[in-house]
Amino acid sequence: MSAPIETIRENLTPAQVLAIRERAEQQGKLVNISRLHSRLVKIEIITPDRALDVTPVRKRLAG
């Protein structure tokens, strides 16, 4: 199962790109940014899979 990826391709300034990146990272997402042209930017926002480990762990008693 792969993580959902949101792709944005727009003409953005560097300040706008940084604002999008910071907002996504605050939400716990991964961000890939590549500049395709002087202003055209491709931003991939990846939401990582959240899996909980419910495997029981045996604790050893001291003694």
C-alpha positions as CSV (number, residue, x, y, z in Angstrom):
1,M,0.0,0.0,0.0
2,S,1.5,3.3,-1.1
3,A,1.1,6.7,0.6
4,P,-1.3,9.2,-1.0
5,I,0.6,11.8,-3.0
6,E,-0.8,15.3,-3.8
7,T,0.9,17.0,-6.8
8,I,0.8,20.7,-7.4
9,R,2.2,22.3,-10.6
10,E,1.9,26.0,-10.6
11,N,3.8,29.3,-11.2
12,L,4.8,30.2,-7.7
13,T,7.3,32.5,-6.1
14,P,10.0,31.1,-3.7
15,A,8.1,32.6,-0.8
16,Q,4.9,30.8,-1.8
17,V,6.7,27.5,-2.2
18,L,8.3,27.8,1.3
19,A,4.9,28.6,2.8
20,I,3.4,25.5,1.3
21,R,6.3,23.4,2.4
22,E,6.2,24.7,6.0
23,R,2.5,24.1,6.3
24,A,2.8,20.6,4.9
25,E,5.7,19.7,7.3
26,Q,3.7,21.0,10.3
27,Q,1.0,18.5,9.4
28,G,3.6,15.7,9.4
29,K,3.8,15.3,5.6
30,L,6.8,14.8,3.4
31,V,7.5,17.4,0.7
32,N,9.4,17.0,-2.6
33,I,9.9,20.3,-4.6
34,S,11.4,20.6,-8.1
35,R,11.5,23.7,-10.2
36,L,10.6,23.0,-13.8
37,H,11.0,26.5,-15.2
38,S,11.9,29.9,-13.9
39,R,8.6,30.1,-12.0
40,L,6.9,26.7,-12.7
41,V,7.2,24.5,-9.7
42,K,6.2,20.9,-9.1
43,I,5.4,20.1,-5.4
44,E,4.6,16.6,-4.2
45,I,3.1,16.4,-0.8
46,I,3.2,12.8,0.5
47,T,1.1,11.7,3.4
48,P,3.0,8.9,5.1
49,D,1.1,5.7,6.1
50,R,0.3,5.7,9.8
51,A,0.5,2.2,11.1
52,L,0.3,1.3,14.8
53,D,2.4,-1.6,16.0
54,V,0.0,-3.6,18.2
55,T,2.4,-6.6,18.6
56,P,2.4,-7.5,22.3
57,V,5.8,-7.2,24.0
58,R,6.7,-9.4,26.9
59,K,8.4,-7.6,29.7
60,R,10.8,-9.6,31.8
61,L,10.7,-9.3,35.5
62,A,13.9,-8.4,37.3
63,G,15.0,-11.0,39.7
